[in-house]
C-alpha cells in the first residue's frame, strides 16, 4: 500500500531538523536520540526503519559514513541526510515565513502612514503657534523640570537591566550594614543595638545570593558569535579544535561546540546540548531552564519567531526558531520534560 506523501514530507522535515540539531559524531547523543525515538512514535512512514538503521551503524563504527536517506549518495559526512538535501527540505518550509514577512511589511506601511499623519498634525500645530497662539510659559517650565526626572528614571531602569534588581537591592542593604556598623562602634553614651547591623547584613547576603544564579560565573556565548578565533581560545583550549568539516573547525565534546569558519577565522556556529558541563548561556538561556523562564526572555521584541515544531505526542521536536533584530543570527531552542535540552546559534540564511 503506497504511503501518504504528506506523511513522507512530515518525516523528512523532522529528520532535516534533527540533522541540524544532533551531534552525530557523538555516540552518546545518537543513543539518546534512539532512546527517544523508541519511547515515542515520531515517524509515520517506513523511512523510520532506514533512519534507525543508519543510527545503529553510526553507533557501531566511528568511521562509518552513511549514504543520504533522500538522494542515496555518499557525501563523506556522518549525518543521515546530506547538506544539499537538508537545505532543499528546509527551504520547502519557507512559504509560511514569506507570508509572515509580507504581513510585517504591510504593517510597516500602515505604521509609516500613521507617522506621516502625526508629522502633518505636528506641523499644523507649529504653524498655529507661529501665527499668534500664546504659549503658557509656566507650563513650559514645568515640562523642563520633568526632563531631569525622566532622564534619571531611564538611567535607573538601564542600571537595573544591566546589573539586576536583586543585586542593586543587595548592594543597598550592604551599604546600610556598613553605615549601621560604623554607628554601632562609635556609640558611647547610647546603648548598642547589634540587631541594627545584623538585619541589613542578613538581607544583603540573601539578596546578593539571589542575584548570583547562572549569571555570576556563566559565560554568555552570544558574545562569541562573529568573534575572531583568538577570542574563543581565551575561553576554550585551542588544542580541542581538531575536528574539521568543510570550511568549519570544531572543538571536541564536553564543552559547548564552537565552529570557526576557516576562510574568515570567525565564529559561525554555537551549539549547546544537555551533555555540556560548563556554566554557559546563549542569549541569557541555560540548559535546563524552564519554559516559563525562556519564553519570558523571548517576549522581548528583539526576537522574532520564524518557525516552531511542537509535537503534542512527545518532547523531542518541541523546537522554536527565532531571528534577532539588528543581528544576522538565528536562535533555535529545544525543550524536553526537564526544560531546555538544546540551544544553537547560527547565521540566518
Order of alpha helices (4+ residues) and beta strands (2+ residues): alpha-alpha-alpha-alpha-alpha-alpha-alpha-alpha-beta-alpha-beta-beta-beta-beta-beta-alpha-beta-beta-beta-beta
